[in-house]
Amino acid sequence: MLDALTLDQIRTFVTIADSGSFRSAARKLSRVQSGVSVAIANLEATLGVALFDRSGHRPVLTPQGHVLLGNARDIILRVDVLRAQARGFADGVETELGISVDTLYPTQTVARAISQMRHHFPSVAMRVWAEPMGGPLDALRKKRCTLAIMVGEDFRDPRIRFEPLTSISQVTVVVSTHPLAGRHTGHPLEVMDIADHLQIVLSDPSHISEGREFGVVSPQTCRVNTQDTKYNLILGGAGWGRLPLWLVERDLEQGRLVRLNVSAMGRNGEVTSSVYVAHRRDEALGPAAQQLADILIASGEDDHLQA
C-alpha cells in the first residue's frame, strides 16, 4: 500500500527528525501535536516499519528510520525542484542558460555571478564556454549562448548589444630563466630584439578573424588553442607572450615570470581593453539571463570603484 504515502507524511517525518520532538514539529508545521502523531502513525503503517522509538522522553530514530530519512529528504528536494521548475515555466524562466566567456576574463567572477543568480532561479541549468577572440561573438551569432563576455573592440556586429563591464590589462611576460628575461629593464625591446624568440599566440576558434592578426609581432610563432596552454608554455620557457594581469600577477610577484617592455605590445608591454557583456538585440533576455547580466555589470562597477 505504498501508494497511500503522502508528501505531508514525508515532510512531517523529516520535520520531527530535524526538530527532535513531535511537539516541536507540530509548532514548525503549525499543526496540533495529535495531527503530527497521526500522520507518523499512518506513515509507519503504510511502510510497515517503525520510524521512531517512542519509549524515551523524546522520540529517537530507529535504524530503519535512519535509512529511510535520507530517502525522505531526497523526495522532498525533488518535489521542491519540480515546483520551482513549474513556477519558472509559468513566469517564463529559462530552463537552460548558456554563456560564452572570453578567456581573458576571470572565470571565478562569472562563477560568483552564476551562484548569486541561482539563489533566485535554482532550476535553471547552466552551460559555460570559455572561448578566445571571436569565439563569444560566434556563439551569439549561432545562438549557442544567450550571453557573452567579450574583451576589446575587435569583434562587433550591429545585431549584438554591448554593455560595458570593466577593463582587463594584458602584460607581456616571459619566464625568469628565458634569455629575454635579462632584458626586461632599460630601453624598450624592438621587433629585431625578439625576432629570434618564439612568441606564443592564441588562435581564434572561429572564422571571424580569418586573415587578421592581433598582437603578433615576432616572425616565429607557436599557435595554441587555449589560454591555459599559452600560460603553461610561457611558464615552461617555450617562448614569450601576452597574458592577462590577473592570471600572472602572483607569478610576477614571486619572480617566476618577468615583464617584457616590448614597444610593439603597448606602453611598457601592457595594453588595457574594455570588457562587455553582450547579447542579441533580436531576442529578449529571460528573467535569469537578465539578472545574470545585471549581476555581472554590478560586479564590473565594483571593480572600477576598487581600482
N, C-alpha and C positions, 0 to 999 in steps of 0.2 A: 504493500500500500504506500510506496514511496511517492506516488502521485499526489498523496494528501499533504505532502510537505508544502509549507507556505514560506514566502520571503519574510513575513512577520515573525514566524517562529525562529527562523535562522538569525535574523537581526537580534531578537531577544536573547538567544543563546550567546551570541558574541558579546552583547552588552553586559550580560551577567558575568561572563568570564573576565571582561575588562574592568568592571566596577567592583567585583568581589562579593556582591551580595544581591539577593532578589530585591531588597528594599532600595538599594542604590540604583539598580537597573530600572525599577519602576519609576523612580524620580527622573532619571535621564530620559525615559521614554514617555513621560507624562501620562503614566497609567497607574492604576491601583495595583498593589502588590499581588492580590489574588489573581488578577488577569495575567500577570507575568508568570505566576506559578502554573496556571492552567496551560499557557502557551508551551512551557517547557515540558510539562507532563504529556501533552499531546504529541510533541516532537519526539520525546523518548519512546512513546508508544508506537509511533509510526516507524521509527528507526529500529526498534526492538532492542535498544541498549540504554543503559543509564548514563547520562552525561555528567551528572553531579552526584557526589557523595554528600548527603544532607545530614549525616549522623553528628556532625560537629556543630559548633556555634555558627560557622559560616560555610556555605557550600564550597566544595572542593572538586575540581575536575577529576573524573575517573580517568584511567589510562585510555579508555576508548574515547572519552570526551576530549582529551588532549589531541588525539589523532584527528578527530573529526572537526576540531576547532579550526585547523588550517584550511580544511576544505570549505568550511562555512565562510571564513574570511575571503577566500578566493571567489566564492559565489557572489558575495556582496559586492566585491570590487568589480566583477564582470557586469553585474546589473547596473552599478553606478556608471560604468563606462558606457554601457548601452544607452542609458538615459541621457548622458551627456552628448553622445553622438546624435541621438534623436532630437535633442534640443538644438544642436548645431545645425542639423538639416532644416529644421523649422526656421531658424534665424539666418539661413544662408551661409553658414560657416563652412569653409573648405574641408573636404575630407583629407586632402593632402596638399602640402605647400612646398614648392621647390625654390631653392635659392642658389645662384651661382656666384661664387666669391673669388675675386681676383686674388691670386696667390700673394700679392704684395700686401694684402690687408690681413691683420692677425685674426686667425680663426677663433681664438678664445673670446674675442669681443663678440663675434657672431654667436658663439655658444651661450654667452651670458644673455644676449638678447632673445635667443630662442627659449631659454629657460624662463625668462620673465613672461614672454608671450604665452607659453603653455600653462602658466598658472591660470590664465583666463580661458584658454582654449585647449584643454588637455586631450581632446580626442583627435586633434589634427596631427596626422603623420607628416614627417619631415623628410625631404631629400636635399642634401647639400653637396654641391660640386665645387671643388677648388680648381680654378682654371686660369691660366695666364693670358695676358694680352687681349686678343679678340674673342676669347672663349666665352666670357659672360655676355657680350653683345650677341654672339652667335646663338647662345642658349635662349636669349629673349626672342630673337628673330624666329627661331624654330619652335618656340613655345615649350622648350624643355624645362623652363622655370618661370616663376611669376615675378620674382625679384632678382636683381643682380647688384652686386657691389663692384663698381668699376673705378679704376685708378687712371687719372690723366685725361687728356682731351684728344687722344689719337683716334679713338673709335666713337663715331657718332652716327645717329640715324634719326631723322625727323619723326619717326613713328615711336621713338622712345623718349620718355620723360626722365630728366636727370635732376635729382635733388642733392645739394652738397651735404657732405657728412663731416669731413675733417681733411687733414692733409697727411701725406706719408713722405718721409725722407728716405732716399736711397743713397748709399755711400759706396765708393769704390774701394774694395778691400783685397788683401792677399794674405796668405798665411805668413806668420812671422819668420819662417825658415826659407821663404822664397827669395830668389836673387833680387827681385824688385823691392823686397821689404826694406832693404837698407837705403832705399832712395825715396822714402815716404816723407822726408823733410826737405826743406830748401826750395829750389825752384820747381815749378810745375813740370811734370813729365809731358813730353810731346809724343806724338804718334811714333816718331822714329825711335824713341826710347823704349817703347813697349812692343815694337813690331816683331821682335823675336820671341815674344812670350804669348802663350795661349790664353785667349780670352774665353771664358765660359759664358755662353749665351743661351738664354731661354727661348725655345721655339714656340711659335703660335700654333695651337692645335687646330685652329680654324683656318679658313682660306681668306679671311678678311684682310690680313696684312700682306697677302701674297705680293712679292715684288718690292716690298718696303723693308727697311732695316731701322731698328730703334736702339741707339746706344752702342752700335757695333763700330769700333774704331781700329781694331787690330786685324791685319790680314790673316792671322792664324786664329781659328775659332774652333770651339768644341760645342756643338749644339746638344742641348738636353731638353727633356720634356717635362720636368717637374722642378719646382723651386728647391725641394729637399735635395735633389740630385745636384743641382747647381751649388748649393751651400756646401754639401759634403765634398764635392770635387775641389772647391776652392780651399776648404779647410784641410783637405788632404794633400794640397800642394800641387794639384794638376795645372792650375792656372789662376788668373785673377778675374774679377768681375764686379758687378754692382749688385748689392743686396739691400733689402730694407733695413733701416737702422734698428728697428725694434727686434729684428731677428738676430743681429750680430752685436748688439750693444754689450752683452756680457762677454763675448769673445774678445771684443776690443778692450774692455776694462781689464780682463785677465791676461792680455797680451798674446792670445792665440792668433788673433788677426791684427793687422795694422791697416790703416787707411792709406790710400794712394792718391796723391794730388795730380790726377790726370787732367790736363787742361781741357781736353775734348769731352770730359764727362761732367762738366759743371764746375762751378766755383768750389775750389778745394776738393774736387772729385765728388761733389754732392749735388743732388737735384731733389727738389721738393715738388710733389704733384698733389693735386686735389683729388679727393675721393668722393664718389657719388653713389647714392642708392638709386637704381633705375628700374623702370617697369614700362610696359607697353601702354601707349595712350589709348589704344582701341579696346582695351579690356579693363573694366573697373576692378579695383582691388577688393577682395573679400575682407571680412572683419579681421581675420587672423593676419593676413598679409599686411593690411593697413596698420595694425598695431605693431607688427614686427618692424615695419618701415619707420614708424614713429619712435620706437624704442632705439633703433639704430641712429636716427637723426639726433635724438636727445643725448645719446652717448657721445656722438661726434661733437655736439655743443659743449659737453663737459670736458672733452679733450682740449678744445680750444681755450676754455677757461683756465685749465690747469697749465697749459703752455704759456 
